[in-house]
Amino acid sequence: MSGRARHRAGTWRRRLVIMVKEPVAGRVKTRLASEIGNVRATAFYRRLSSNIIQRLRPDPRWQTVIAVTPDTALRSPIWPAAIARVGQGPGDLGQRMQRIMDQSGPGPVIIVGTDIARITPAVIAEAFARLAGADAILGPAGDGGYWLVGLGRSCRVPRTFQEVRWSGPYALGDTRRNLAGARVAQAARLEDVDTATDFAALANAAARLILPPC
């Protein structure tokens, strides 16, 4: 088998799942909206989520899937027509991410959200490379949470997201606790956009389809 054929055969099993919300005012970026208003926050999220999907989905090194909430928005014309879609289903964030992992089949899976302005294909490729030598990977965010989580080819920890305290400073530590005994790699540290200060610092990056190298 040629190197190119091995590349194609090996990468189809990599799956990148982008968790995305239907950009409806009052349902997205509510913390940001409390500071800059619903209209601006919703427009920001719509632009950022669209740019992240467009940055990441053409890359041949993985299969990109968007996981949509609510499930009734699966057929919305806002999503690119050519991209695979699944519903997130019911439950809290942990239950929905566990469902995505459980239903992804064999092979490495990475999940990211759509409120990280500086996500690039290079950052995702590096995360997959680090995951190849580990059971799991986490990408820390500045607020004590994380923007990326991945499980390796054979690692499907059934309690990865159980009893995690979301939307606070403990989410990363709680998830690490659930992964005790597994080899956990660390992806790049990136910041999400939750406050007006974050918005001021990252709005320019969020608006760009292609970002310059860091």
SEDREN-617456 format. One record per residue (C-alpha): residue in one letter; x, y, z. Coordinates in steps of 0.1 Angstrom, whole numbers. Example, Ala and Ser with C-alpha at 12.3 -4.5 7.8 and 13.67 -1.06 7.14 Angstrom:
# SEDREN-617456
+---+-------+-------+-------+
| r |    xx |    yy |    zz |
+---+-------+-------+-------+
| A |   123 |   -45 |    78 |
| S |   137 |   -11 |    71 |
+---+-------+-------+-------+
# end
This chain:
# SEDREN-617456
+---+-------+-------+-------+
| r |    xx |    yy |    zz |
+---+-------+-------+-------+
| M |     0 |     0 |     0 |
| S |    14 |    34 |   -10 |
| G |    19 |    62 |    16 |
| R |   -10 |    81 |     0 |
| A |   -33 |    51 |     2 |
| R |   -23 |    45 |    39 |
| H |   -30 |    82 |    46 |
| R |   -65 |    79 |    31 |
| A |   -72 |    45 |    49 |
| G |   -60 |    58 |    82 |
| T |   -77 |    92 |    84 |
| W |  -113 |    83 |    76 |
| R |  -115 |    69 |   111 |
| R |  -107 |   103 |   126 |
| R |  -138 |   122 |   135 |
| L |  -141 |   158 |   144 |
| V |  -174 |   167 |   160 |
| I |  -184 |   204 |   162 |
| M |  -211 |   210 |   187 |
| V |  -233 |   239 |   175 |
| K |  -265 |   256 |   187 |
| E |  -291 |   270 |   164 |
| P |  -283 |   308 |   166 |
| V |  -316 |   320 |   180 |
| A |  -316 |   351 |   203 |
| G |  -320 |   342 |   239 |
| R |  -306 |   307 |   234 |
| V |  -270 |   314 |   225 |
| K |  -242 |   333 |   243 |
| T |  -266 |   343 |   271 |
| R |  -238 |   354 |   294 |
| L |  -223 |   376 |   267 |
| A |  -257 |   388 |   258 |
| S |  -262 |   401 |   293 |
| E |  -233 |   425 |   287 |
| I |  -235 |   434 |   250 |
| G |  -272 |   427 |   242 |
| N |  -290 |   398 |   226 |
| V |  -288 |   411 |   190 |
| R |  -250 |   416 |   190 |
| A |  -243 |   384 |   209 |
| T |  -265 |   363 |   185 |
| A |  -250 |   379 |   154 |
| F |  -216 |   373 |   168 |
| Y |  -223 |   336 |   175 |
| R |  -238 |   331 |   141 |
| R |  -207 |   345 |   124 |
| L |  -183 |   327 |   146 |
| S |  -199 |   293 |   144 |
| S |  -202 |   296 |   106 |
| N |  -165 |   305 |   103 |
| I |  -154 |   277 |   125 |
| I |  -173 |   251 |   105 |
| Q |  -159 |   266 |    72 |
| R |  -124 |   266 |    86 |
| L |  -124 |   230 |    97 |
| R |  -147 |   209 |    75 |
| P |  -127 |   209 |    42 |
| D |   -96 |   193 |    59 |
| P |   -91 |   158 |    45 |
| R |   -72 |   146 |    77 |
| W |  -105 |   140 |    95 |
| Q |  -143 |   136 |    89 |
| T |  -161 |   167 |   102 |
| V |  -196 |   162 |   117 |
| I |  -217 |   189 |   132 |
| A |  -238 |   180 |   163 |
| V |  -268 |   203 |   164 |
| T |  -290 |   214 |   192 |
| P |  -320 |   215 |   193 |
| D |  -326 |   184 |   172 |
| T |  -354 |   202 |   154 |
| A |  -328 |   224 |   138 |
| L |  -310 |   195 |   120 |
| R |  -326 |   205 |    87 |
| S |  -321 |   242 |    91 |
| P |  -307 |   259 |    59 |
| I |  -282 |   277 |    80 |
| W |  -259 |   247 |    80 |
| P |  -237 |   239 |    50 |
| A |  -255 |   214 |    28 |
| A |  -226 |   191 |    23 |
| I |  -217 |   185 |    59 |
| A |  -228 |   155 |    80 |
| R |  -251 |   163 |   108 |
| V |  -264 |   146 |   140 |
| G |  -286 |   157 |   168 |
| Q |  -272 |   162 |   202 |
| G |  -303 |   148 |   219 |
| P |  -315 |   156 |   254 |
| G |  -297 |   161 |   287 |
| D |  -270 |   183 |   300 |
| L |  -237 |   190 |   282 |
| G |  -220 |   159 |   297 |
| Q |  -248 |   136 |   287 |
| R |  -249 |   150 |   252 |
| M |  -211 |   147 |   247 |
| Q |  -211 |   111 |   261 |
| R |  -238 |   103 |   236 |
| I |  -217 |   116 |   208 |
| M |  -187 |    96 |   219 |
| D |  -208 |    64 |   223 |
| Q |  -223 |    67 |   189 |
| S |  -191 |    76 |   170 |
| G |  -178 |    41 |   165 |
| P |  -142 |    30 |   165 |
| G |  -114 |    54 |   160 |
| P |  -102 |    87 |   176 |
| V |  -129 |   113 |   182 |
| I |  -124 |   149 |   191 |
| I |  -153 |   172 |   201 |
| V |  -150 |   210 |   200 |
| G |  -175 |   238 |   205 |
| T |  -182 |   270 |   185 |
| D |  -173 |   298 |   209 |
| I |  -135 |   296 |   205 |
| A |  -124 |   323 |   181 |
| R |   -89 |   310 |   174 |
| I |   -96 |   274 |   164 |
| T |   -77 |   265 |   133 |
| P |   -70 |   233 |   113 |
| A |   -34 |   234 |   126 |
| V |   -46 |   233 |   162 |
| I |   -69 |   204 |   155 |
| A |   -42 |   185 |   136 |
| E |   -18 |   189 |   165 |
| A |   -45 |   176 |   189 |
| F |   -51 |   145 |   168 |
| A |   -13 |   139 |   167 |
| R |   -11 |   141 |   205 |
| L |   -41 |   119 |   209 |
| A |   -24 |    92 |   189 |
| G |     0 |    86 |   218 |
| A |   -27 |    89 |   246 |
| D |   -60 |    76 |   256 |
| A |   -77 |   110 |   259 |
| I |   -69 |   147 |   253 |
| L |   -82 |   179 |   268 |
| G |   -78 |   215 |   256 |
| P |   -79 |   238 |   286 |
| A |   -96 |   272 |   286 |
| G |   -89 |   301 |   308 |
| D |  -120 |   298 |   329 |
| G |  -112 |   264 |   343 |
| G |  -132 |   246 |   316 |
| Y |  -120 |   231 |   283 |
| W |  -127 |   238 |   247 |
| L |  -117 |   204 |   233 |
| V |  -120 |   168 |   245 |
| G |  -110 |   137 |   226 |
| L |  -109 |    99 |   231 |
| G |   -85 |    76 |   213 |
| R |   -90 |    47 |   191 |
| S |   -98 |    21 |   218 |
| C |  -106 |    44 |   248 |
| R |  -143 |    48 |   255 |
| V |  -145 |    57 |   292 |
| P |  -182 |    53 |   302 |
| R |  -180 |    80 |   329 |
| T |  -160 |   107 |   312 |
| F |  -185 |   134 |   318 |
| Q |  -204 |   122 |   348 |
| E |  -209 |   146 |   377 |
| V |  -188 |   173 |   360 |
| R |  -196 |   208 |   373 |
| W |  -201 |   227 |   340 |
| S |  -199 |   265 |   334 |
| G |  -175 |   271 |   362 |
| P |  -139 |   266 |   373 |
| Y |  -141 |   229 |   380 |
| A |  -151 |   213 |   347 |
| L |  -115 |   205 |   336 |
| G |  -105 |   191 |   370 |
| D |  -137 |   170 |   373 |
| T |  -132 |   155 |   338 |
| R |   -96 |   147 |   346 |
| R |  -108 |   129 |   377 |
| N |  -131 |   108 |   356 |
| L |  -102 |    99 |   334 |
| A |   -80 |    88 |   363 |
| G |   -58 |    59 |   351 |
| A |   -60 |    69 |   315 |
| R |   -31 |    86 |   296 |
| V |   -44 |   122 |   291 |
| A |   -26 |   145 |   267 |
| Q |   -31 |   183 |   266 |
| A |   -41 |   203 |   236 |
| A |   -33 |   240 |   231 |
| R |   -48 |   264 |   256 |
| L |   -74 |   287 |   239 |
| E |   -99 |   312 |   252 |
| D |  -137 |   312 |   248 |
| V |  -158 |   343 |   244 |
| D |  -182 |   347 |   274 |
| T |  -178 |   383 |   285 |
| A |  -176 |   417 |   269 |
| T |  -138 |   417 |   277 |
| D |  -134 |   384 |   257 |
| F |  -155 |   399 |   229 |
| A |  -133 |   430 |   226 |
| A |  -102 |   409 |   226 |
| L |  -114 |   382 |   201 |
| A |  -141 |   397 |   179 |
| N |  -116 |   404 |   151 |
| A |  -104 |   367 |   151 |
| A |  -140 |   355 |   152 |
| A |  -149 |   375 |   121 |
| R |  -120 |   361 |   100 |
| L |  -124 |   329 |    80 |
| I |   -86 |   324 |    78 |
| L |   -64 |   332 |   107 |
| P |   -27 |   341 |   106 |
| P |    -3 |   316 |   122 |
| C |     1 |   322 |   160 |
+---+-------+-------+-------+
# end
